[in-house]
């Protein structure tokens, strides 16, 4: 009982920290293997490593009541049987094991989850595996209810990990070795606390009239783009695509790629507080003519892009293109070719810092009066050290062409002004040492170490 109370206490503190922290980079993905049957195994996969996936959405949920919960395999032998038996609002609670299934969710809102949802123990994320065997692992159809949630699973080896055709919340999952980790089409929702790693194409793909919030994820080592977004023709209420507090690293093409189509669509992009590093091509690459093969054309995308408080590090190009892009409070470091290319027309870059780039800017609108050229003194976690010239040197308020595009309250930063880059120092966001200590304490308390 004391152990349970301690665990709940620690997890409660963690939930406070995770709401304002960038994702931990301690998550390590491992293959969980395959089985030839949809029935679950009784022991964790042999290659399982008990490590933490990112958990900014971590909350403890009360144990579901028996009438609203269908347990797999106790109540139904397969996950799909559990989904089929579920009624609107039910939870399909999946025991640890490896399930080779291709799931369809339609005509109701359900929660599909591992025991992570009731315990906060991310061992259940690692050990509850759905393997698609090269077909889509989970299809969320157009008829699925808007309160559908998928929580705490490892989703692997699919054509798509999740094919989302309706609004769905994707929380605290691992996506490994799929074509796209998740493919949105005319859908969207909250995508938070997930790990996307070693997917064959993109970690996250957005098409059609999709509006999504993508936050607090680790997106790394995907074979094309970390996040790919096609700006298909769309007219209607503004689609707000928010990408924030993610670590996007090791993409084989672009960290984030926007692909334009003819005509101006009703979309606005907010890209803020992300660490984008080690892309093979561009940190943020803009393409046009429906072409996704990056060639650094730096397309003149007219949709508004807010690029605020990001750190671009070790990419050949940091940002390539944009005719309506407002870049404020960013760090552009170690670009091996060029930091900013063709950020022009109605765009502006102000209150940014450039350091150790082969070339800082080309054909871009840069406010020289507010731009710094100095070593930001980052530590190994891309945090600003106490002597950094990037501390307190950002802007909290910015007006461009008669429009107030940024107006931050003083509570949004800890010093006399916002810091530059993804992580605000001397605040909850920067307390990664304490955050990791708490998570390690949870691990020691909740996990049984493997041999």
BELLINDA-V957319 format. One record per pair of residues at least 24 apart in sequence whose ideal C-beta (glycine too) atoms are under 7 Angstrom apart, sorted by the first residue. I is the first residue (numbers start at 1). J is the second residue. D is the distance in whole Angstrom. If there is no record, write none. Layout:
i: <I & I>
j: <J & J>
d: <D & D>
//
This chain:
i: <3 & 6 & 7 & 7 & 7 & 8 & 10 & 10 & 10 & 10 & 11 & 11 & 11 & 11 & 13 & 14 & 14 & 14 & 14 & 15 & 15 & 17 & 17 & 17 & 18 & 18 & 18 & 19 & 20 & 20 & 21 & 21 & 21 & 21 & 22 & 22 & 22 & 22 & 22 & 22 & 22 & 23 & 23 & 23 & 23 & 23 & 23 & 23 & 24 & 24 & 24 & 24 & 25 & 25 & 26 & 26 & 26 & 27 & 27 & 27 & 27 & 27 & 27 & 29 & 29 & 29 & 29 & 29 & 31 & 32 & 32 & 32 & 32 & 33 & 34 & 34 & 34 & 34 & 34 & 35 & 35 & 36 & 37 & 38 & 38 & 38 & 38 & 39 & 39 & 40 & 40 & 40 & 40 & 40 & 41 & 41 & 44 & 44 & 45 & 45 & 45 & 48 & 48 & 50 & 50 & 50 & 50 & 50 & 52 & 52 & 52 & 53 & 53 & 53 & 53 & 53 & 54 & 54 & 54 & 54 & 54 & 54 & 55 & 55 & 55 & 56 & 56 & 56 & 57 & 57 & 57 & 57 & 57 & 58 & 60 & 61 & 61 & 63 & 64 & 64 & 69 & 71 & 79 & 79 & 83 & 83 & 86 & 88 & 94 & 96 & 96 & 96 & 97 & 98 & 98 & 99 & 99 & 99 & 100 & 100 & 101 & 102 & 102 & 102 & 102 & 103 & 103 & 103 & 103 & 104 & 104 & 105 & 105 & 105 & 105 & 105 & 106 & 106 & 106 & 107 & 108 & 109 & 109 & 109 & 109 & 110 & 111 & 111 & 112 & 113 & 113 & 114 & 114 & 116 & 116 & 116 & 117 & 117 & 121 & 123 & 124 & 125 & 125 & 125 & 125 & 125 & 125 & 126 & 128 & 128 & 128 & 129 & 129 & 130 & 131 & 131 & 132 & 132 & 132 & 133 & 134 & 135 & 136 & 136 & 137 & 137 & 137 & 138 & 139 & 140 & 140 & 140 & 140 & 141 & 141 & 142 & 144 & 170 & 175 & 180 & 184 & 184 & 185 & 186 & 188 & 191 & 192 & 192 & 193 & 196 & 197 & 198 & 199 & 202 & 202 & 203 & 206 & 206 & 207 & 208 & 209 & 209 & 211 & 211 & 211 & 212 & 213 & 214 & 214 & 214 & 215 & 215 & 215 & 215 & 216 & 216 & 217 & 218 & 219 & 219 & 220 & 220 & 221 & 222 & 222 & 223 & 224 & 224 & 225 & 225 & 225 & 225 & 225 & 226 & 226 & 226 & 227 & 228 & 228 & 229 & 229 & 230 & 231 & 231 & 231 & 231 & 231 & 231 & 231 & 232 & 233 & 233 & 233 & 234 & 234 & 234 & 235 & 236 & 238 & 238 & 238 & 239 & 239 & 240 & 240 & 241 & 241 & 242 & 243 & 243 & 244 & 244 & 244 & 244 & 245 & 245 & 246 & 247 & 248 & 248 & 249 & 249 & 250 & 251 & 251 & 252 & 253 & 253 & 253 & 254 & 254 & 254 & 254 & 254 & 255 & 255 & 255 & 255 & 256 & 257 & 257 & 257 & 257 & 258 & 258 & 259 & 259 & 259 & 259 & 260 & 260 & 260 & 260 & 261 & 264 & 264 & 265 & 267 & 268 & 268 & 269 & 269 & 269 & 270 & 271 & 271 & 271 & 271 & 272 & 272 & 272 & 272 & 273 & 273 & 273 & 274 & 274 & 275 & 275 & 275 & 276 & 276 & 276 & 277 & 277 & 277 & 278 & 279 & 281 & 281 & 282 & 282 & 282 & 282 & 283 & 283 & 283 & 283 & 283 & 284 & 285 & 285 & 286 & 286 & 286 & 296 & 296 & 298 & 298 & 300 & 306 & 308 & 309 & 309 & 309 & 310 & 311 & 311 & 311 & 313 & 317 & 319 & 322 & 323 & 326 & 326 & 327 & 328 & 328 & 328 & 329 & 329 & 329 & 329 & 330 & 330 & 331 & 331 & 331 & 331 & 332 & 333 & 338 & 340 & 348 & 350 & 351 & 351 & 352 & 353 & 353 & 376 & 376 & 381 & 382 & 382 & 383 & 383 & 383 & 383 & 384 & 384 & 384 & 384 & 390 & 390 & 390 & 391 & 391 & 391 & 392 & 392 & 392 & 393 & 393 & 394 & 394 & 394>
j: <445 & 445 & 442 & 445 & 446 & 60 & 438 & 441 & 442 & 445 & 58 & 60 & 120 & 442 & 438 & 58 & 438 & 439 & 442 & 58 & 59 & 428 & 435 & 438 & 55 & 56 & 58 & 56 & 428 & 429 & 56 & 428 & 429 & 435 & 245 & 247 & 273 & 275 & 422 & 423 & 429 & 54 & 56 & 216 & 217 & 218 & 246 & 247 & 52 & 54 & 436 & 439 & 218 & 247 & 51 & 52 & 436 & 51 & 52 & 53 & 54 & 195 & 218 & 174 & 176 & 195 & 197 & 198 & 176 & 98 & 129 & 154 & 156 & 98 & 98 & 100 & 131 & 133 & 157 & 98 & 100 & 100 & 100 & 78 & 99 & 100 & 101 & 73 & 77 & 73 & 95 & 97 & 98 & 99 & 97 & 98 & 96 & 127 & 98 & 127 & 129 & 126 & 127 & 123 & 126 & 447 & 449 & 450 & 122 & 439 & 443 & 122 & 125 & 172 & 174 & 195 & 193 & 194 & 195 & 216 & 217 & 218 & 122 & 172 & 193 & 192 & 193 & 216 & 171 & 172 & 192 & 193 & 216 & 120 & 120 & 117 & 118 & 118 & 91 & 93 & 93 & 95 & 103 & 130 & 110 & 112 & 110 & 145 & 128 & 124 & 127 & 128 & 128 & 129 & 131 & 129 & 130 & 131 & 131 & 133 & 130 & 132 & 135 & 136 & 137 & 130 & 137 & 138 & 139 & 139 & 141 & 138 & 140 & 141 & 144 & 148 & 141 & 143 & 144 & 143 & 145 & 145 & 146 & 147 & 148 & 148 & 149 & 151 & 150 & 151 & 152 & 152 & 153 & 151 & 152 & 172 & 151 & 152 & 446 & 447 & 152 & 152 & 153 & 154 & 172 & 173 & 174 & 154 & 152 & 153 & 154 & 154 & 156 & 155 & 156 & 157 & 157 & 158 & 159 & 157 & 159 & 159 & 160 & 163 & 161 & 162 & 178 & 162 & 163 & 164 & 165 & 166 & 168 & 165 & 166 & 166 & 168 & 194 & 199 & 205 & 210 & 212 & 210 & 210 & 212 & 217 & 216 & 217 & 217 & 222 & 221 & 222 & 223 & 227 & 228 & 227 & 230 & 241 & 232 & 232 & 234 & 239 & 239 & 240 & 241 & 241 & 242 & 242 & 243 & 246 & 242 & 244 & 245 & 246 & 245 & 246 & 246 & 247 & 246 & 248 & 249 & 250 & 250 & 251 & 252 & 252 & 252 & 253 & 251 & 253 & 254 & 256 & 257 & 251 & 255 & 256 & 256 & 257 & 292 & 258 & 259 & 259 & 258 & 259 & 260 & 261 & 265 & 267 & 303 & 261 & 261 & 263 & 265 & 265 & 266 & 267 & 266 & 266 & 266 & 267 & 268 & 266 & 267 & 268 & 270 & 267 & 269 & 270 & 271 & 274 & 270 & 272 & 273 & 274 & 273 & 274 & 274 & 275 & 274 & 276 & 277 & 278 & 278 & 279 & 280 & 280 & 280 & 281 & 294 & 279 & 281 & 282 & 285 & 294 & 279 & 283 & 284 & 315 & 284 & 285 & 287 & 292 & 294 & 286 & 301 & 287 & 290 & 291 & 292 & 287 & 288 & 299 & 301 & 290 & 302 & 303 & 303 & 303 & 303 & 304 & 303 & 305 & 306 & 306 & 305 & 306 & 307 & 310 & 306 & 308 & 309 & 310 & 309 & 310 & 422 & 310 & 422 & 311 & 382 & 422 & 310 & 312 & 315 & 313 & 314 & 315 & 314 & 315 & 316 & 317 & 315 & 316 & 317 & 320 & 312 & 315 & 317 & 318 & 319 & 319 & 317 & 320 & 320 & 321 & 322 & 320 & 341 & 341 & 342 & 345 & 405 & 406 & 418 & 421 & 422 & 422 & 382 & 421 & 422 & 382 & 341 & 343 & 347 & 347 & 400 & 405 & 352 & 395 & 398 & 406 & 394 & 395 & 418 & 420 & 420 & 421 & 376 & 390 & 420 & 421 & 357 & 376 & 362 & 364 & 400 & 398 & 394 & 395 & 420 & 390 & 420 & 420 & 421 & 432 & 422 & 423 & 423 & 425 & 430 & 432 & 419 & 421 & 423 & 425 & 419 & 420 & 421 & 415 & 419 & 425 & 416 & 417 & 419 & 417 & 420 & 418 & 419 & 420>
d: <6 & 6 & 7 & 5 & 6 & 6 & 6 & 6 & 5 & 7 & 7 & 6 & 5 & 6 & 6 & 6 & 5 & 7 & 7 & 5 & 6 & 6 & 5 & 7 & 6 & 4 & 5 & 7 & 5 & 5 & 6 & 7 & 6 & 6 & 5 & 6 & 7 & 7 & 6 & 6 & 7 & 4 & 6 & 5 & 6 & 5 & 7 & 5 & 6 & 6 & 6 & 7 & 7 & 6 & 7 & 6 & 7 & 6 & 6 & 5 & 6 & 5 & 5 & 6 & 5 & 6 & 4 & 7 & 7 & 6 & 4 & 6 & 7 & 7 & 7 & 6 & 5 & 7 & 7 & 5 & 6 & 7 & 7 & 5 & 6 & 6 & 5 & 6 & 6 & 6 & 6 & 3 & 7 & 6 & 4 & 5 & 6 & 4 & 6 & 7 & 7 & 5 & 6 & 6 & 7 & 5 & 7 & 6 & 5 & 6 & 7 & 6 & 5 & 7 & 6 & 5 & 5 & 7 & 6 & 6 & 6 & 5 & 6 & 6 & 5 & 6 & 5 & 3 & 5 & 6 & 5 & 4 & 7 & 6 & 5 & 5 & 6 & 5 & 5 & 7 & 5 & 7 & 6 & 7 & 7 & 7 & 5 & 6 & 5 & 6 & 4 & 5 & 7 & 5 & 6 & 7 & 5 & 7 & 5 & 5 & 6 & 6 & 5 & 6 & 7 & 7 & 7 & 5 & 7 & 5 & 6 & 7 & 5 & 7 & 5 & 6 & 4 & 5 & 5 & 5 & 5 & 3 & 6 & 4 & 5 & 6 & 4 & 7 & 5 & 4 & 5 & 4 & 5 & 7 & 3 & 6 & 5 & 6 & 5 & 5 & 6 & 5 & 7 & 6 & 6 & 7 & 6 & 6 & 7 & 5 & 6 & 4 & 6 & 5 & 6 & 5 & 5 & 3 & 7 & 6 & 6 & 5 & 5 & 5 & 5 & 7 & 7 & 5 & 5 & 5 & 6 & 5 & 5 & 5 & 6 & 5 & 7 & 6 & 6 & 4 & 4 & 6 & 7 & 6 & 4 & 7 & 5 & 7 & 7 & 6 & 6 & 7 & 7 & 7 & 4 & 6 & 7 & 7 & 6 & 5 & 5 & 6 & 4 & 6 & 6 & 6 & 4 & 7 & 5 & 7 & 7 & 5 & 5 & 7 & 5 & 7 & 5 & 5 & 6 & 5 & 5 & 5 & 4 & 6 & 7 & 5 & 6 & 5 & 6 & 5 & 5 & 7 & 4 & 4 & 5 & 6 & 5 & 5 & 7 & 5 & 7 & 5 & 6 & 6 & 5 & 6 & 5 & 6 & 6 & 6 & 6 & 6 & 6 & 4 & 6 & 7 & 6 & 6 & 5 & 7 & 6 & 6 & 5 & 5 & 7 & 6 & 5 & 5 & 5 & 6 & 7 & 5 & 5 & 7 & 5 & 7 & 5 & 5 & 6 & 5 & 5 & 5 & 5 & 5 & 7 & 5 & 6 & 5 & 5 & 6 & 5 & 5 & 4 & 6 & 4 & 5 & 7 & 7 & 5 & 5 & 6 & 7 & 7 & 5 & 6 & 5 & 6 & 7 & 5 & 7 & 4 & 6 & 5 & 6 & 5 & 7 & 6 & 5 & 7 & 5 & 7 & 5 & 7 & 5 & 7 & 7 & 5 & 6 & 7 & 4 & 5 & 7 & 5 & 7 & 5 & 5 & 6 & 5 & 5 & 5 & 6 & 5 & 7 & 4 & 5 & 7 & 5 & 4 & 6 & 7 & 6 & 7 & 4 & 5 & 4 & 4 & 7 & 5 & 6 & 5 & 7 & 5 & 6 & 3 & 6 & 5 & 7 & 4 & 4 & 7 & 7 & 7 & 7 & 7 & 6 & 6 & 5 & 4 & 4 & 7 & 6 & 6 & 5 & 6 & 6 & 5 & 6 & 6 & 6 & 6 & 4 & 7 & 6 & 5 & 7 & 7 & 6 & 7 & 5 & 4 & 6 & 7 & 6 & 4 & 6 & 7 & 5 & 5 & 7 & 5 & 5 & 7 & 7 & 6 & 7 & 7 & 5 & 7 & 6 & 7 & 6 & 6 & 7 & 5 & 6 & 4 & 6 & 6 & 5 & 6 & 5 & 5 & 6 & 6 & 6 & 4 & 6 & 5>
//
